[in-house]
């Protein structure tokens, strides 16, 4: 954390525009980077900046640089996502389609998620993203159904999953992060 705006713009010039060297970058070119705040990352503080490249994006400046579409999120939403992803990662997620020893068969996992969706009132569910959490031996998924998109999980209440512009895995992270925050308060 703590890279200069010129260093971040050099990275963005290479990463997003394909320039081999970001030597032409300045503090304000090719992007006007705005400080958003600081988030708590898995291994320490993460500086969050925003810029517009046809759509608003975040730059996370922590151990590494990461660029994410803002997808309508603010800093608190991004923090919920980081918290949710950390919680999921600690429990050793396995996708619903990955086969491995010690994990229920894929069809069984898919059916378990569909039962969770049905119990949450999400009729005719479409599973957008789902995982089996090996350490906890539970299921977690982002599901569309009944005109709603929710995160559902074994022993967890259904939580609305906002930000339809975000990737399903990010929406799952936000929903789990919000569930964690509600549980803590």
C-alpha positions in Angstrom: 0.0 0.0 0.0 1.2 3.5 -0.6 2.1 3.5 -4.3 2.2 7.0 -5.9 -0.6 8.0 -8.2 1.9 7.9 -11.1 2.8 4.3 -10.3 -0.8 3.3 -10.2 -1.6 5.1 -13.5 1.5 3.4 -15.0 0.0 0.0 -14.0 -3.4 1.0 -15.3 -1.9 2.1 -18.6 -0.2 -1.3 -19.0 -3.1 -3.4 -17.7 -6.1 -1.6 -19.3 -4.5 -0.1 -22.4 -1.9 -2.7 -23.2 1.1 -0.3 -23.2 4.3 -2.2 -22.5 5.7 0.5 -20.3 3.7 3.0 -18.4 6.5 5.6 -18.8 4.0 8.3 -20.1 1.8 8.1 -17.0 1.5 11.0 -14.6 -0.4 11.5 -11.3 -3.4 12.6 -13.4 -3.0 10.7 -16.7 -4.4 8.5 -18.2 -6.8 8.5 -15.3 -7.9 11.0 -12.7 -7.7 8.9 -9.6 -9.9 9.8 -6.6 -9.2 8.7 -3.1 -12.2 6.8 -1.8 -10.9 5.6 1.6 -9.3 2.6 3.3 -10.8 -0.8 3.6 -9.7 -3.7 5.8 -8.2 -6.4 3.6 -7.4 -10.0 4.5 -3.7 -9.1 5.3 -4.0 -5.4 6.3 -5.3 -2.0 5.1 -6.2 -1.5 1.5 -6.2 2.0 0.0 -9.2 2.4 -2.3 -9.2 4.8 -5.3 -11.7 5.3 -8.0 -11.5 6.3 -11.7 -13.7 6.3 -14.8 -12.8 4.3 -17.9 -16.2 4.4 -19.5 -17.5 2.9 -16.3 -16.5 3.7 -12.7 -13.8 1.3 -11.3 -12.0 0.8 -8.1 -8.3 0.4 -7.7 -7.4 -1.6 -4.5 -3.8 -0.7 -3.5 -2.8 -3.4 -0.9 -0.1 -6.0 -1.2 -0.9 -6.0 -5.0 -2.9 -3.7 -7.2 -6.4 -4.9 -8.2 -8.9 -3.3 -10.5 -12.6 -4.0 -10.0 -15.7 -2.5 -11.6 -17.5 -0.4 -9.0 -20.8 -1.9 -10.1 -22.7 0.8 -8.2 -20.9 0.0 -4.9 -19.5 2.5 -2.4 -16.7 1.9 0.1 -19.0 0.2 2.7 -20.3 -2.2 0.0 -16.7 -3.0 -1.0 -15.8 -3.6 2.6 -18.8 -6.0 2.9 -17.5 -7.8 -0.2 -14.0 -8.1 1.2 -15.3 -9.4 4.5 -17.6 -11.9 2.8 -15.0 -13.2 0.5 -12.6 -13.6 3.5 -15.2 -15.5 5.4 -15.9 -17.8 2.5 -12.2 -18.4 1.7 -11.5 -19.4 5.3 -14.0 -22.2 4.9 -12.4 -23.7 1.8 -14.9 -23.2 -0.9 -15.4 -25.7 -3.7 -17.5 -24.8 -6.7 -20.7 -26.8 -7.4 -19.1 -28.3 -10.5 -15.7 -29.3 -9.1 -15.2 -32.9 -8.2 -12.8 -33.9 -5.4 -12.5 -36.5 -2.7 -14.3 -35.7 0.5 -16.9 -33.4 -1.2 -20.4 -34.5 -2.0 -21.1 -35.3 -5.7 -21.9 -32.3 -8.0 -25.5 -33.3 -8.5 -26.1 -33.6 -4.8 -24.6 -30.2 -4.2 -26.7 -28.6 -7.0 -29.9 -30.2 -5.5 -29.0 -29.0 -2.0 -28.7 -25.4 -3.3 -32.0 -25.8 -5.1 -33.6 -27.0 -1.8 -32.2 -23.9 0.0 -33.6 -21.6 -2.7 -37.0 -23.3 -2.5 -37.0 -22.9 1.3 -36.3 -19.2 0.9 -39.3 -18.8 -1.4 -37.2 -18.5 -4.6 -39.4 -20.5 -6.9 -37.9 -21.9 -10.1 -34.4 -21.0 -9.0 -31.4 -20.2 -11.3 -28.1 -20.8 -9.5 -25.7 -18.0 -10.5 -22.8 -19.0 -8.3 -22.6 -21.7 -5.6 -20.0 -23.2 -3.4 -19.7 -26.0 -0.9 -17.7 -24.9 2.1 -15.5 -27.9 3.0 -14.5 -26.8 6.5 -18.0 -26.1 7.5 -19.6 -28.7 5.3 -22.3 -26.3 4.2 -23.6 -24.8 1.0 -23.7 -21.2 -0.1 -25.1 -19.7 -3.3 -26.3 -16.7 -5.2 -29.7 -17.6 -6.7 -32.3 -15.9 -8.9 -35.9 -16.8 -8.4 -39.3 -15.3 -7.8 -38.1 -11.9 -9.1 -35.4 -11.7 -6.5 -31.7 -12.5 -6.3 -30.6 -13.8 -2.9 -27.7 -15.4 -1.2 -28.8 -18.7 0.4 -26.9 -21.0 2.6 -27.1 -23.9 5.0 -28.3 -22.5 8.3 -28.2 -18.9 7.0 -31.2 -16.7 6.4 -31.7 -15.6 2.7 -30.1 -12.2 2.1 -30.9 -10.0 -0.8 -27.9 -9.7 -3.2 -27.7 -6.2 -4.5 -25.6 -4.8 -7.4 -26.9 -6.7 -10.4 -24.1 -5.2 -12.5 -21.5 -7.1 -10.4 -20.3 -10.6 -11.1 -22.2 -13.3 -9.1 -19.2 -14.1 -7.0 -18.9 -10.5 -5.9 -22.6 -10.3 -5.2 -22.2 -13.4 -3.0 -19.3 -11.7 -1.2 -21.4 -8.6 -0.5 -24.4 -10.6 0.7 -22.3 -12.7 3.1 -20.4 -9.6 4.3 -23.7 -7.9 5.2 -24.9 -11.1 6.9 -21.7 -11.1 9.0 -22.2 -7.4 9.9 -25.8 -8.0 10.9 -24.8 -11.0 13.0 -22.1 -9.0 14.8 -24.5 -6.1 15.7 
